[in-house]
């Protein structure tokens, strides 16, 4: 065991103890009171979050206030802000606790029970079926102030689950996010490497870092507090014990210390616990070697069937991606399934955890990352593409054909598909379970993905998600996403030619579709699919052959015939032509692409990493494709190697004083924050150097300083033509250097494609704007929406004529309230939008707009409008707001205006949870279209 820190004959080495103490939120005096009141952890976290955000101080945490916060998380955590601001209402105003506080309580009971229930596989728990823990994410962000760093806590959220959080408990894990502006700041790295962090007397120590995030766990150390066994404190680990549990140093001495550090990623992979294997049913086998064949193991049918039942898949998957013991990769159906057994190949096993009968139960649970499945049609990217304008024409046509009684149904469906609205709602609802449940993407989308899959499937910085599948403004009811707003306006019965806000929003949807084609080169190809790749289990495929069978029928777009097996010449991801065959031996392998194990070189080795492949059988592409010869990357002497093995590291740090030795160990753990120049070389377009930089955290290779300086000087400021030309005009770089366009003959394909794409984009947008001029003029106001206010004004006037002034006075108060909100809103929208470097924060303009919306929703005093019912007042105010300004009206009263329109149109009301999953199948549109054609005939 490396001698990191001090040790005695009877005491293990110390890791992460002799570090600089940094307070996230801590006060010795307040800690005494907090301990006396024995508050739940969620409540303490919320109190600390308020301190880091400047909402209150520790001095405000009086005994009188804290007594009101006693109880479980569900009973107290939600009311922290109200208690600290002395705004608590009567008991009758208490709301139901949100799911996150109930989840904190479930996890806390599991921690105290200490039976490993949080790991899953133990059935139902506290009202949750097949419960497992680790789903709560606690995040802090680094903020710099005058050269000093502090941490601000964010709201905890139910998100993804991973092995570490299930084993330790979500409350024991804290993630620190480094803003983009600070990622290459050496002071930030030194700050994290040399510190341990105190949160209300509890000590959190960093143990891993990746892609701008550092992960910390709570150790058994206390600051100004005593261990509380009733709170589960006795089950906490030291950093040394945590290291021994996950990746024991002594058993992995053959690894470079840099590669050892990256293995922490395995425990952070987003996953779902499925089945627990007995140690007798886990076997290690040698690889069937073929150069760069990839990480594949085998599992038998009984195990895959058990996983199917746990996750409730409709059928047994052929292969699953997952983690077990110290292994990662893809497990495929064994040719001869019998018992619930799993085989792990040598190349899959990344960590030697020790004898299987001695390893912790957590290591013998198969953590599911994703099942084998097929997505299609696939999309061509910059690496493999030929512009196919037909797809673009078809997608824009569905968004812009507005004639006919059912045209808005077609538009609704096109908008839903463009924004992938229903799928995104489901993914927000199930958070980190998306991939395992078959709703995640095989390869993350640059914009739509809520996961960052870096090869080890670690979710590092996903966008804020809500436990509510649909996110909307709480005061106006307006959805926060463009596509959902358009869908709800269409559902209410609005038409883009008769409502200006809808016309503008739909124009934005069309623009996004066009930009996705042009800027990102995302072009669907109907005759294509994407799936996981596995090696031939029987060795029956010849070199250059593949096999694919789908569990769902595939429709040929040309002939209309159905098929489940692709045969003939096809193109694959690496732009090579191979032959798809139907082999009877492989008939039971569904939804995976089987690669041969014969030949001098594995087909998978051409992929450059990854385990998914795109197959294209479009005749236009296949018949006109010329296979290029393989170009081997030349060996360059541009790197210096910093490889240090664990044994060498042990010898080096054993000679250092305790604090220096422990800091050196922390540098190893946070190796993922080191500057590898990966992002910069991606922009330099030097593939050989870029891919080496990508693996730098494992290999220890670093670009030599003089090489980087030379490359940066030559390519750092150079903008490639196709990248710049694809930008919107407002996004053009403001530098003096013109974009570089290759003068080769024939012209560079991406330059040509972007020029043609821009021409198509301009053409389609011009056509869109012409829709307004070629159709009846958009009405200034919708009579359905102005009617409630006009009707109320008429009644008030009639009441005055018979001597009753009450309605007129009430209406004047309501109008005055709306006018005040309108003036506030106008001032806000006229403000300049400021750029914000902190993700998730809002600028002053957005804050002022929200304030105006909130003010509108407050309603006048009851005694000033008592002649109108609450429902009447809401409708009249929304109607009047719309008469002042259409955009203002929908900004402050979106839901009410939609409801007014829907009622007039004969709308049918149903609960929101039905609307969240509503969709229109293609065959329904096809039938309606045919029925309309018959009527026309």
Buried (B, 14 or more C-beta within 10 A) or exposed (E): BBBBBBBEEEEEBBBBBBBEEBBBBBBEEBBBBBBEBEBBBBBBBBBBBBBBEEBBEBEBBEEEBBEBBEBBBBBBBBBBBEBBEEEBEEEEEEEEBBBBBBBBBBBBBBBBEEEBBBBBBBEEBEEEEBBBBBBBBBBBBBBBEEEEBBBBBBEBBBBBBBBBBBBBBBBBBBBBBBBEEBBBBEEBBEBBBBBBBBBBBBBBBBBBBBBBBBBBBBBBBBBBBEEEEEBBBEBBBBBBBBBBBBBBBEBBBEBBBBBBBBBBBBBBBBBBBBBBBEEEBBEBEEEBEBEEBBBBBBBBBBBBBBBBEBBEBEEBBBBBBBBBBBBBBBBBBBBEBEEBBBBBBEBBBBBBBBEBEEBBEBBBBBBBBBBBBBBBBBBBBBEBBBBBEEBBEEBBEBBBEBEEEEBBBBBBBBBBBBBBBBBBBBBBBBBBBBBBBBBBBBBBBEEBBBBBBBEBBBBBBBEBBBBBBBBBBEBBBBBEBBBBBBBBBBBBBBBBBBBBBBBEBBBEBBBBBBBBBBBBBBBBBBBBBBBBBBBBBEEBBEEBBBBBBBBEEBEEEEEEEEEEBBEEEBBBBBBBBBEBBEBEBBEBBBBBBBBBBBBEEBBBBBBEEBBBBBBBBBEEBBEEBEEEEEEEEEEEEBBEEBEBBBBBBBEBBEEBEBBBBBBBBBBBBBBBBBBBBBEBBBBBEBEEBBBBBBBBBBBBBBBEEEBBEEBBEEBEEEBBBBBBBBBEEEEEEEEEEEBEBEEEEEEBEBBEBBBEBBEBBEEBBEEBEEBBEEBEEBEEEBEBBBBBBBEBBEEBEEBBEEEEEBBBBBBEBBBEBBEEBBEBBEEBBEBEEEEEEBEEEEEEBBEBBBBBBBBBBEBBEEEBBEBBEEEBBBBBBBBBBBBBBBBBBBBBBBBBBBBBBBBBEEBEEEEEEEEBEEEBEEEEBEEBBEEBEEEEE
